[in-house]
Amino acid sequence: MHRDVFPEWSPGPSHPRPIESQVDVWRIGLALPNHPTADPTAHRTLARAATRDVLARYLERPAETLVLSVQPGGKPYLDLPLEFNLSHCTDTALLAVTAATEVGVDIERLRAIDDPLRLARRALTAAEVAQISAAPADRQLALFLDLWTRMEARQKAFGQGIFAGRVDPADVSTYGFRPNSQHFASLAVRRPHLELSLRFYDYSGP
């Protein structure tokens, strides 16, 4: 099941509570005033620090006490009843948090791609490739980025890389949304028939 949603962002609470029927999506700004050009290392460090801070708020414990482990596919996790997933690009990160089920999230920045169909054939389903092929030329890039985020979110929900065993879209629920006018994003949950509500928060720092 896929659904497009239109988020209303509100300030992130200091003491959020995980709810089993709910997924919280946090938008994290990665702008660095002292770095006029993109700095991937600094962006990753900032995104991971924000992740620890947000998770610590849910768990009501100091961020430095959290022990994050990594699944064989590279997905970080906590040995606690809280599921999360992080995705970031040059200037924005998204963090999904829930007590409901395994989740995956992906964000992609709107950018020029020489041959989106070539990339689509490598990683997307045949139905998704056909959907892009059938779209008008001026819609193909946006559609590719939308479908790519769905694919990455599905794979991440299952703790798999994008070129690992392909997750069947029928095995997840995905939610597509635009964090802002320059980004595409998708959220995936591993229980496709679970009734969920979504909350969207802006992270303002510790």
C-alpha positions as CSV (number, residue, x, y, z in Angstrom):
1,M,0.0,0.0,0.0
2,H,1.3,3.5,-0.9
3,R,-0.2,6.7,0.2
4,D,0.9,10.3,-0.4
5,V,0.6,12.5,2.7
6,F,0.9,16.2,3.2
7,P,2.7,16.9,6.5
8,E,2.1,19.8,8.8
9,W,5.3,20.4,10.7
10,S,5.3,21.5,14.4
11,P,8.1,22.1,16.9
12,G,9.5,18.8,18.3
13,P,8.5,18.2,21.9
14,S,11.1,18.0,24.7
15,H,9.5,14.8,26.1
16,P,7.9,12.9,23.2
17,R,6.1,9.6,24.0
18,P,6.3,6.6,21.6
19,I,2.8,5.3,20.7
20,E,2.4,1.9,19.1
21,S,-0.1,3.2,16.5
22,Q,2.0,6.2,15.5
23,V,5.2,7.1,13.6
24,D,7.0,10.3,14.3
25,V,9.0,11.9,11.6
26,W,11.6,14.5,12.6
27,R,13.0,17.0,10.1
28,I,16.6,18.0,10.9
29,G,18.3,21.0,9.3
30,L,21.9,20.4,8.5
31,A,22.9,23.8,7.4
32,L,26.4,24.7,8.6
33,P,27.0,28.5,8.8
34,N,30.8,28.0,8.9
35,H,30.8,25.7,5.9
36,P,29.8,27.6,2.8
37,T,30.2,24.4,0.7
38,A,28.7,21.0,1.4
39,D,30.6,19.0,4.0
40,P,29.4,15.4,4.0
41,T,31.3,14.4,7.1
42,A,30.0,17.4,9.2
43,H,26.5,16.7,8.0
44,R,26.7,13.0,9.0
45,T,28.1,14.0,12.4
46,L,25.3,16.5,13.0
47,A,22.6,14.1,11.8
48,R,23.8,11.4,14.1
49,A,24.1,13.7,17.1
50,A,20.5,14.9,16.5
51,T,19.4,11.2,16.3
52,R,20.9,10.4,19.7
53,D,19.3,13.5,21.2
54,V,15.9,12.7,19.8
55,L,16.0,9.0,20.9
56,A,17.2,10.0,24.3
57,R,14.1,12.2,24.7
58,Y,11.8,9.3,24.0
59,L,13.8,7.0,26.4
60,E,14.2,9.7,29.1
61,R,17.9,9.0,29.5
62,P,21.2,10.8,28.7
63,A,22.1,10.6,25.0
64,E,25.7,9.5,25.8
65,T,24.3,6.3,27.5
66,L,22.6,5.0,24.4
67,V,24.3,2.0,22.7
68,L,23.5,1.8,19.0
69,S,24.2,-1.5,17.3
70,V,24.2,-2.3,13.6
71,Q,22.4,-5.0,11.8
72,P,24.3,-7.1,9.1
73,G,22.7,-4.9,6.4
74,G,24.1,-1.8,8.1
75,K,20.9,-0.5,9.7
76,P,21.4,0.9,13.2
77,Y,19.2,-0.2,16.0
78,L,18.7,0.0,19.8
79,D,18.3,-3.1,22.0
80,L,15.2,-1.4,23.4
81,P,11.4,-1.3,22.3
82,L,11.9,1.7,20.0
83,E,12.4,1.5,16.3
84,F,14.0,4.3,14.3
85,N,15.7,5.0,11.0
86,L,17.7,8.0,9.7
87,S,18.3,9.4,6.2
88,H,20.1,12.5,5.2
89,C,21.3,14.4,2.2
90,T,23.3,17.6,1.8
91,D,21.2,19.9,4.0
92,T,18.3,18.0,5.5
93,A,17.9,14.8,7.5
94,L,14.8,12.8,8.4
95,L,14.5,10.6,11.4
96,A,11.5,8.2,11.8
97,V,10.7,6.9,15.3
98,T,8.1,4.5,16.5
99,A,7.2,1.8,18.9
100,A,5.0,0.0,16.3
101,T,7.2,-1.8,13.9
102,E,10.4,-1.7,11.9
103,V,10.6,1.5,9.7
104,G,12.7,2.9,6.9
105,V,12.9,6.5,5.7
106,D,14.6,8.1,2.7
107,I,15.1,11.6,1.5
108,E,16.5,12.8,-1.8
109,R,17.2,16.3,-3.0
110,L,15.8,17.5,-6.3
111,R,18.8,17.5,-8.7
112,A,19.6,16.8,-12.3
113,I,20.1,13.2,-13.3
114,D,21.3,12.4,-16.8
115,D,19.4,9.1,-17.3
116,P,16.9,8.3,-14.5
117,L,15.6,5.3,-16.5
118,R,19.0,3.7,-16.5
119,L,19.2,3.9,-12.7
120,A,15.6,2.9,-12.3
121,R,16.2,-0.4,-14.3
122,R,19.0,-1.3,-11.8
123,A,17.0,-1.0,-8.6
124,L,13.3,-0.4,-9.1
125,T,10.6,-2.9,-9.9
126,A,9.5,-3.5,-13.5
127,A,6.2,-1.8,-12.7
128,E,8.0,1.3,-11.4
129,V,10.3,1.4,-14.5
130,A,7.2,1.2,-16.7
131,Q,5.5,4.0,-14.8
132,I,8.5,6.3,-15.3
133,S,8.8,5.3,-19.0
134,A,5.1,6.2,-19.6
135,A,5.4,9.6,-17.9
136,P,5.9,12.8,-19.9
137,A,9.6,13.7,-20.2
138,D,9.2,16.7,-18.0
139,R,7.7,14.5,-15.2
140,Q,10.2,11.6,-15.3
141,L,12.8,13.1,-13.0
142,A,10.3,14.0,-10.2
143,L,8.6,10.6,-10.6
144,F,12.0,8.8,-10.5
145,L,13.0,10.6,-7.3
146,D,9.6,9.8,-5.7
147,L,9.8,6.1,-6.6
148,W,13.5,5.9,-5.6
149,T,12.7,7.1,-2.1
150,R,10.0,4.5,-1.8
151,M,12.4,1.8,-2.8
152,E,15.1,2.9,-0.4
153,A,12.6,3.2,2.5
154,R,11.4,-0.3,1.8
155,Q,14.9,-1.7,1.7
156,K,15.8,0.1,4.9
157,A,12.7,-1.1,6.7
158,F,14.0,-4.6,6.2
159,G,17.6,-3.7,7.0
160,Q,18.8,-4.3,3.5
161,G,20.9,-2.4,1.0
162,I,19.4,-1.1,-2.2
163,F,21.0,-3.8,-4.3
164,A,20.3,-6.6,-1.8
165,G,17.3,-8.9,-2.2
166,R,14.5,-6.6,-3.4
167,V,11.6,-6.0,-1.0
168,D,8.2,-6.5,-2.5
169,P,6.2,-3.3,-2.3
170,A,3.2,-5.4,-1.2
171,D,5.1,-6.3,2.0
172,V,5.2,-2.8,3.3
173,S,3.1,0.4,3.6
174,T,4.8,3.5,2.2
175,Y,4.0,7.1,2.7
176,G,5.3,9.6,0.2
177,F,5.7,13.3,1.1
178,R,7.7,16.5,0.4
179,P,9.8,17.8,3.3
180,N,10.0,21.0,1.4
181,S,10.0,22.1,-2.3
182,Q,13.6,20.8,-2.8
183,H,13.2,17.3,-1.4
184,F,11.3,14.1,-2.0
185,A,10.9,11.6,0.9
186,S,9.2,8.3,1.7
187,L,8.5,6.4,4.9
188,A,8.0,2.6,5.0
189,V,6.7,0.3,7.7
190,R,7.1,-3.4,7.7
191,R,3.5,-4.3,8.7
192,P,1.5,-3.3,5.6
193,H,-1.9,-3.6,7.1
194,L,-1.1,-1.7,10.4
195,E,-3.3,1.4,10.9
196,L,-0.9,4.2,11.7
197,S,-1.0,7.9,12.3
198,L,1.9,10.2,11.5
199,R,3.3,13.2,13.3
200,F,5.8,15.5,11.7
201,Y,8.2,17.5,13.9
202,D,11.0,20.0,13.4
203,Y,14.1,19.4,15.4
204,S,15.5,22.6,17.0
205,G,18.6,21.2,18.7
206,P,19.4,19.9,22.2
